[in-house]
Amino acid sequence: SGVGSEFFERLEAMNGLRNRNSNPEKHKLLFDEKPIDSRMWKYFEVTPFFDIENDLKMGAKSLTGKYLESFSNELEQNEIFGTLQILINSLNEEFFDNETKISIGEKFFSLRLSEITRTTIAKEIFSQIVSDECECNSADISYEESVLLQLKMIEVIASKNKDKIIFVYCNLPYITNNIKVAITGMKYDGLFVLVDTTSIRNIDIEHVAVLSKHYAGKKSSFC
């Protein structure tokens, strides 16, 4: 919508969401007129600039990391995961304890691989996103695929964290039909999606808030 008063309103709202925990007095976020407990909710941003490589490097703090973490209960019950833990312990005892040993006086030091648990696997192991058996990076996917990938991961996270409030801020220049279907299909209790876009034509979303002087006076609401 250009650099105007509505642009700065949008920017102020976005910064308030991003910095809600760093300065809670300045950036107060209310839900049903009550302050939100940061421990009870998760916040995600969906943008066209999703960088797969950098996101994977960020580990558990990233979208892909939180997506992997949401499978921790299923992972713990997987037999192959149990075998992996046994193999890591064996590798430490039979290889690293001997091959990396350093003696200093009467003391011995050696390096070991960390124990892999259901909560640390996303932090300790470098992950990949693959498509058709090939590693995938940002250059391999389209704008729509990038947005849908983010939305689908967030939807799974929401389905496995029903005790949390999930707030999703989508800053998207263009809404394709597939993206609209994906957004309107995210109907889990406690999941709220805010779409910030200039692509408002043919969007029949019921509750819309318009921050633009070009639409001043037109009936709009936000729920």
N, C-alpha and C positions, 0 to 999 in steps of 0.2 A: 504493500500500500504506500510505499515511498517514505521519505524522511519527513514526517509531519508529526503533529501532536499525537495521533493514534499510534505511530511507530514507537514513540517513547513510552506510551501507556503499556504497550505490549512488552517492550523491553523491561520496564520496571516490574511487571508481573512475573516475567520469566526469571529475572534475577532474584526476586523474592522467593520463588520456588527453589531455585538452585542453592541459595544461601540461607535457607530456613534454619539450619542448625548452627551455622557459624556465628550468627548474630540474632538470637531469638527475639530480642526486644525490638530490633529494627524490622525484622522480617517475620511478622506474626501471621501464621496460617491458621484459619479457623475452619472447622467442619461442623455444619449445623450450629454455627455461632459458638462453638467450643474449640479451644486450642487442641491441636493434634499432638498426641504423644509420639515423638519421633521413633520410639521403639516399636510402635504398633503399625507402622506403615512403611511401604517401599515406594521409591520414586524413580521413574524411568523417563528418558527422553528418546523420542524417535525422530531422526533427522535424515536427510538424503546424504549426509556426510559420514555415515557409519563406516568406520575403518576397521575391517575385519582383523588385519594384522595387529594393529595397536590394541584393539579390544582384547584379543587373545593374550597379549603380553601383560595385561593388567591383572590377570588372575581372578581371584574371588571377588574383586571389587567391580569387575566388568559385567556387562550384560551376559556374555557367554559363560562367565564364571558362575553367576547366579543361576543361570539356566542349568548348568551341570550340577550345581549344588542342590537343585530342587529334586534331583533323582537319587539323593543320598540314601534314602530308606530302601529303595529298590536295589541299589548297588550293594548294600550291605548283605542282602539276602542272595546275591548272585554267587554261584559256586566258583566261577572263574576269578572273581575278585578275591575270594578267600584263598585260592591257590596263589594269586599274585602276592598276597601278604606273606605266605609261607616261603615263596621263592626269594623275596627281598631279604627276609631273615637269613635264609641259607646263603645268599650271595654275600651278605655282610660277614657271616661267620667263616665262610670258606674262601673268600677272596679278599674283601676290603680289610678285614682285620689283620691279614698277613701281608698283602702286597703294599698297603699304604702305611705300614708301621714305621714309626720314627722313634728312635731311642734317645733319650736325653738323661744322662746319668743312669739312675736306676728306674726311671719311669719310661713307659712306652705310650705313644700316641698313635691313633689311627683314625681314618675317616670312615664314616658309615653313611649309607643311604637312610634317609628318614623313613620312619614307619608310615605306610600309607593307610589312612583311615577314610571313612566315608566323607568326612568333613574337610579333609586336607587334600584330597586327590585333585581338586580343581586348582589348588594353590601350588602344589608341588610338581605337577606334570604339565608340560607345555602341550596345549591342545591344538587341534586343527579342525577346520571346517572342510568337508570333502563333498564333492558332487560327481557322480558317475565314477567313483573310485579315484578321483584326482583331487589334489589339494586346491582349495578355492581361495581366491583373494578378492579384494574390492574391485579390481579391474575386470573380473570375470562375471560380475553380476550387473544387471540393469538397475535403474532407479527403482522401478516397481519391485523387483526381486529383493533389493536391499531393504526397502520399507517393510515388505511382507515378512521377511526373515526376522526383523526386529519385533514386529507385532506378534508373530507366531510364538517366538520364544517367551515374550512377556505373558502371553495368554497361558502358556504352560506353567510358568512361575506362579501366576495368579491361581490356577487350578490346584496347585499343590501347597499354597499358602493361604488357605481360606480364613485363617485367623488374623490376617493382615489386611490393611487398607492399601490397595495398589493404585497409585496415581500416575497416569501416563500423559506426558506433554508431547504432542506431535507437532513439530514445526515443519510443515510441508508446503512447498510452493505449488504443488499440483496433486489433486486427488483423482486417481484413476478409479474406474468402477470396481476393480478387484480390491483396491485399498479401501474403498468405501465399504464394501461387503465385509472385509476383514474387521474393520473398526466397529461397525454396527453389530457384528456378530459376537463381540466380546461382552458377554452378558453376565459374567460372574458377579455375585453379590460382593460388594466391597471393592470392585474394580471401576475406576472412573477415568475417562479419557477426555482430555482437552485438546482439540485440534485447532492449531493456529495456521491459517492458510488464506491466501488471496484467491484461491480457486473455489468460488462459491456458486458457480453456475451448475445447475442440474444436481445440486446437493439437497436432497429432501430429508435432511436430519431434523428432527422435530425441535430440539432445543438449541438455539444458536444465539450467540452474543456477537454483535458487530461493533468493532472498534474502528470506525471510519466515518469521517464527516460526510462522505458521499452517500451514506445510508442513514443519515440522521433523520429521525422522525418516522422511520419505518418500524413496524412492530417487530420486536425481537425479544428473546428471553434466553436465560441460561440456567440450566438445572444441573 
